Amino acid sequence: MGAKTLQVTLIAHTPFPEEVIALAGRRCYSSLDNAALQERVTQESPGEFIKKLMGMGHVTPIEHASFTFAVEGVSRSLLAQITRHRIASFSVQSQRYVGETAAKNPEGVFDYIIPPRIQALGPGAVEEFGRQMREIQNWYDRWVEALGGGRDAYEDARFVLPNAAETKFVFTMNARELWHFFTLRLCFRAQWEIRALAEEMLKLVRRVAPTVFARAGPACVRGPCPEGEMNCGRIQEAREKYRQSK
């Protein structure tokens, strides 16, 4: 246990997501009954029609495809950011029901995340960070004992745990919300941890819905940077990194 690193898995998604999106989109423009329309969609490649839909700004059909991720090795700080994306469903490891006492952890300390800039300061900084986490572990354990142990004690002892404490969660977003998520969180000005998560998520969804997410990325991939004078100055780098198609 101790220091942890990001892990994200795409554990489920709408079967044949691009076919479902194409069917939903064609429903808006066709008089065919549903069976005939579905037959038509199965006989054609959905990619070109999806490009046309999204090019017109008709993006509601992509809401019919959803994607579920399992995430671990991230901080409670990241959790506070990602749950601001309200069109999503989250199931999070509870600090109220799951105790973090030293006895529950093989290394005698709760799992935690070390920011890269602290790691870059060298082994001494990493050791000092770990020492501070162990000190917090002692505070937590003392409060659990003082409060009588068990779930009721975890509920209040958790107040001394830091933002660095690791968490695990499962969450689901539809494709339209994922586009919004990627627009905000892949920006070079986004906080490093949630940007790293977004990058891994984009790789995963592009494997199963390549047309839908071909142009996903920060806003500057598709047009001018909305940050104005606050822009990162790295627009061309961002476009080269994320843009897959024109």
Secondary structure, DSSP 8 states (H G I E B T S, - for coil): --B---EEEEEEE-SSHHHHHHHHHHHTT--S-HHHHHHHHHTS-HHHHHHHHHHTT--GGGGG-EEEEEEEEEEHHHHHHHTT--SSEEEE--TTTS---GGGSTTSS--B---HHHHTT-HHHHHHHHHHHHHHHHHHHHHHHHTTSHHHHHHHHGGG--TTBEEEEEEEEEHHHHHHHHHHHTSTTS-HHHHHHHHHHHHHHHHH-TTTTTT-SSGGGTSS-TTGGG--S-HHHHHHHH----
